Amino acid sequence: MDDEGKALLRWMNRHLVSLVLIYWHLDENGNSKGKPFVNANSGFIMTFGDAWFLVTAGHVIEELDELASHRFVKIVDCFLVDSLGSQATHRNNIPFNYEESLRCFEYHDGIDCGFIWLNPNEIKLLQANDVQPIGVENWIKQDIDKCKGFMLLGIPAELVGLDEGGEPQINIGTFASTVKRLPAVPEGAEDTPFERFIGELQ
């Protein structure tokens, strides 16, 4: 990646926040078995008026809701990772209660988005690490046809795992790839009633 690409990645990482859950599988007696699992999900911070939201995919929240309500799963830790950008000065994660969070999502007909409301204390901690929210003014009047480049930024499952020894601390990494916008839906792709962005990883 050239210097311009690295600068772009650093700029994008200011908005990137990961929601992490650490959990155990339970047996029929309610005892933990095996080793703990880590679920790390990428998202970004967006504001609507004075409200801050962690925005992620709708299928992510659907899967997390199923996980949190499963009778043979026990969540033992949950937090936000806000130190993925080069601007971060604090490496401590932000405690987060997913099960009691206010959230909503849509995952149907090509729509795949979810929103998790953040409380004032969580907002202050994000601001302390210079996480930059994306405001309505940044996207409400954007014309995608005028965009010259696209990039996918996220946290693949292959880059998430427990530290050696199985302690509930995680190794986490981000991945970025340029994306080529396709002019039409590829053959064999599911047709949807809503217009969507179609891209190919480079």
Steps between C-alpha positions, in 0.01 A plus 500: 500500500644839401529802731172644375321174575653479847390858574147413387497192722611704802224751428235229470614327818397810698139391444548126554385341828469131576233341721646193670325225696680223688284201585494137607297206382313332784399140560152394611598565863602859428873434530744648250676261267796525269665837453343847480407639159554851367255680275637829361293713265603809307289814493531875479366792697226716351307790649138599447453834670650465848466120507797272432460152354726208428401397148559147379335243275147388581599134484762568769239619751268215404775246569604671826138504621477127433829445682401711802166321539629144449443284807835326462707817460632725776647840414781576746632825356399763249681818399569752226848520345562864404879487461520374140599837357846655514354801683413287804679591823321257734514121460239412761178356362160650583271270705169447322176322598371357173203320649356823645598726209246682284533365146311436180578343165365422154612190314279418203454570128857624464488728805765408758561767764483526877525778758604483866439811711791619713450666837669827608777323695591282203504807276742683733735202502495480120568872478794461739658266244423742218252273325332712233129447429357529151230767508191530285665781305770254388262266318156654450592676174770267372484397135652155468545546126757772573708275725831397342593217732355252746647297785382221727625531858423246767612228740508150349444210738847371411653804671313447828602261775592449862849569625726205571373311800136567418473809716205731423713758324489515124729539207322710242595644164338696221492424131458739209447429132421720205167425335405532135144619453305282258247661264245219533401210723714198406331197353376267771482768770176542691273769360365751753230769487740761639793654317833395647872539451657212309876465523784258440797466735826576328 
